[in-house]
Amino acid sequence: MTKAEIVNEVAKATGIEKTQVQTVVEAFMETVKDSLSNGNPVYLRGFGSFIIKHRAQKAARNITQKSTLVIPAHDIPAFKPAKVFVASVKESK
């Protein structure tokens, strides 16, 4: 599902104009990005958590050049779904 499809579904479900829904969706995504950039996780009860995962330094191999390079430690954004979210996905299949 794309952002445009999400905007259409929310507009249809709420009766709010698509332009307003798009503004809200984009503001939500920007808020999540800003929060994670500042090192703060975002918790949405019943949906999941946007968190920061730390990846340790590791060695990687480039097999075409037969060389080893070091990938430095870094942080990446991640999403951890809530248990009720996982359960509803499992039930739908």
C-alpha positions, -999 to 999 in steps of 0.1 A, spaced: 0 0 0 14 34 -9 11 67 9 -15 79 -17 -36 47 -10 -34 53 27 -46 89 22 -75 77 0 -86 50 26 -84 74 55 -103 101 36 -130 76 26 -133 63 62 -134 97 79 -150 119 53 -122 144 56 -107 160 24 -77 142 9 -55 173 11 -61 175 48 -55 138 53 -23 140 33 -11 169 54 -18 149 86 -1 117 73 30 137 62 32 155 95 29 122 113 58 107 93 79 138 98 73 137 136 83 101 137 115 108 117 124 138 139 118 118 171 140 89 160 167 114 147 168 128 183 171 93 198 136 90 211 115 60 202 78 64 193 53 41 210 18 36 195 -2 14 219 -20 -15 200 0 -8 168 37 -10 175 69 9 182 93 28 160 127 22 176 164 27 170 185 -4 167 222 -3 172 244 -24 149 278 -33 161 309 -30 140 316 -59 118 339 -72 91 325 -78 56 341 -95 26 340 -83 -10 344 -117 -27 349 -102 -62 380 -83 -50 389 -108 -23 392 -80 3 379 -74 37 364 -41 48 351 -29 82 315 -17 85 315 7 114 289 6 142 257 25 133 221 30 143 191 21 121 154 28 125 132 -2 130 95 -11 136 84 -36 162 47 -45 159 25 -48 190 14 -83 200 -22 -76 191 -11 -63 157 9 -95 151 -20 -117 163 -44 -99 139 -21 -105 109 -17 -141 118 -55 -146 121 -61 -131 87 -42 -158 68 
